[in-house]
Amino acid sequence: MGSKTKFGFVACVAAGLIASAGFSYAGAQAQEGNSEILIQPQPEAPAEPVFISEEVVQPLPEPEATQQAAAEVPTAASLRELIASVEAPTNMSRELECLAGAIYFESRGEPIDGQLAVAQVIINRTESGAFPSDYCGVVTQRAQFSFVRNGRIPSDRSNAAAWERARKIARIAHEGLWDSAARDSLYFHATYVKPRWARSKQARATIQRHIFYR
């Protein structure tokens, strides 16, 4: 083979090798490019609802407890019967003692519905916004009850029966166990006097020797 022929053969082989190498490099570049393609995240499946297999039961009060609570509220056909059936409070709060004291000193000579009416007036005053908001404040307010001296309720409770009844009536009025004929009255006076302020008030009830007003 001549030198030119050898040279041409070698040149062809070299060109083929270069072309093959170039093709392999391009393929490698394409594969590397494909490896950089990001995969789009798939949407998450919605959360499945959770069901509770057990029943949710609201506990009911025990029959015995319900009956016991009902038994604690005395029932009666008359105020006199109610007074006979309720327990007189023993360890009274200061407020309840002020209410019972007002019943005792202001109206123990009145019939029981009149005593309850006096208690109702005191309670109404505490809720009116125009008087002190507590029983003791109403009872000891200046120039309101004649038995109060220097802002103090007398301590003498020598009439034991009347004091026990006053305590019972105080409890009945405080707990709202009996409706009073005084209703929403805020004032009262004895029937043998005619105070000027009564002219501007509306009479609600007259019980024995007291007239009650709103």
GIRA-V250884 format. One record per residue. RES is the residue in one small letter. PSI is psi as a letter, one per 40 degrees, with the letter a starting at -180 (none if undefined). Layout:
res=(RES/RES)
psi=(PSI/PSI)
//
This chain:
res=(m/g/s/k/t/k/f/g/f/v/a/c/v/a/a/g/l/i/a/s/a/g/f/s/y/a/g/a/q/a/q/e/g/n/s/e/i/l/i/q/p/q/p/e/a/p/a/e/p/v/f/i/s/e/e/v/v/q/p/l/p/e/p/e/a/t/q/q/a/a/a/e/v/p/t/a/a/s/l/r/e/l/i/a/s/v/e/a/p/t/n/m/s/r/e/l/e/c/l/a/g/a/i/y/f/e/s/r/g/e/p/i/d/g/q/l/a/v/a/q/v/i/i/n/r/t/e/s/g/a/f/p/s/d/y/c/g/v/v/t/q/r/a/q/f/s/f/v/r/n/g/r/i/p/s/d/r/s/n/a/a/a/w/e/r/a/r/k/i/a/r/i/a/h/e/g/l/w/d/s/a/a/r/d/s/l/y/f/h/a/t/y/v/k/p/r/w/a/r/s/k/q/a/r/a/t/i/q/r/h/i/f/y/r)
psi=(h/i/d/d/d/d/d/d/d/d/d/d/d/d/d/d/d/d/d/d/d/d/d/d/d/d/d/d/d/d/d/d/d/d/e/e/h/i/h/h/i/i/h/i/h/i/h/h/i/h/h/h/e/i/i/h/h/h/h/i/i/h/d/d/d/d/d/d/d/d/d/e/h/i/i/i/e/i/d/d/d/d/d/d/d/i/h/h/h/c/g/i/i/d/d/d/d/d/d/d/d/d/d/d/d/d/e/e/e/i/i/d/d/d/d/d/d/d/d/d/d/d/d/d/d/d/e/d/e/e/i/i/e/i/d/d/d/d/d/e/i/h/f/d/h/d/e/h/h/f/e/i/h/i/e/h/f/d/g/d/d/d/d/d/d/d/d/d/d/d/d/d/d/d/e/f/e/h/h/i/e/e/b/f/i/e/i/i/i/i/e/e/i/g/i/d/d/d/d/e/i/h/h/d/i/h/h/b/e/i/h/i/i/none)
//
